[in-house]
Amino acid sequence: MDGELISKSKFSLVIPIIILSIFIYAARRAHLQQIERIRKMDKIYHIQTNSKTSPYRQ
């Protein structure tokens, strides 16, 4: 009976850790994708603003 109780308690600790790990992985992946989108938009913005020269700079 003690062996069964120990294995159940270990199992009850492993499942939340796995779920939490999956959540952290998904959140990190979404964060990195968002950063990449921001970098692309920033690059496009800088290209557009740099290609249009100001009349004051001519």
C-alpha positions as CSV (number, residue, x, y, z in Angstrom):
1,M,0.0,0.0,0.0
2,D,2.8,2.4,0.8
3,G,4.4,1.8,-2.6
4,E,1.1,2.6,-4.3
5,L,0.8,5.8,-2.4
6,I,4.3,7.0,-3.2
7,S,3.8,6.3,-6.9
8,K,0.5,8.2,-6.9
9,S,2.1,11.2,-5.2
10,K,5.0,11.2,-7.7
11,F,2.5,11.0,-10.6
12,S,0.4,13.8,-9.1
13,L,3.5,16.0,-9.1
14,V,4.7,15.1,-12.6
15,I,1.5,16.0,-14.4
16,P,1.3,19.7,-13.3
17,I,5.0,20.1,-14.0
18,I,4.5,18.8,-17.6
19,I,1.4,21.1,-18.1
20,L,3.3,24.1,-16.7
21,S,6.3,23.3,-19.0
22,I,4.1,23.1,-22.1
23,F,2.5,26.5,-21.1
24,I,5.9,28.1,-20.6
25,Y,7.1,26.8,-23.9
26,A,4.1,28.0,-25.8
27,A,4.3,31.5,-24.2
28,R,8.0,31.8,-25.0
29,R,7.4,30.7,-28.6
30,A,4.6,33.3,-29.0
31,H,6.7,36.0,-27.5
32,L,9.6,35.3,-29.9
33,Q,7.2,35.3,-32.8
34,Q,5.8,38.6,-31.7
35,I,9.3,40.1,-31.4
36,E,10.1,38.9,-34.9
37,R,6.9,40.6,-36.2
38,I,7.9,43.8,-34.5
39,R,11.4,43.7,-36.0
40,K,9.9,43.2,-39.5
41,M,7.5,46.2,-39.0
42,D,10.4,48.3,-37.6
43,K,12.6,47.5,-40.6
44,I,9.8,48.3,-43.1
45,Y,9.1,51.6,-41.2
46,H,12.8,52.6,-41.3
47,I,13.1,51.8,-45.0
48,Q,10.0,53.8,-45.8
49,T,11.0,56.8,-43.7
50,N,14.6,56.8,-45.0
51,S,13.6,56.6,-48.7
52,K,11.5,59.8,-48.4
53,T,13.9,62.6,-48.0
54,S,12.8,65.7,-46.3
55,P,12.7,68.9,-48.3
56,Y,14.8,70.5,-45.6
57,R,17.6,68.0,-46.2
58,Q,18.0,68.6,-49.9
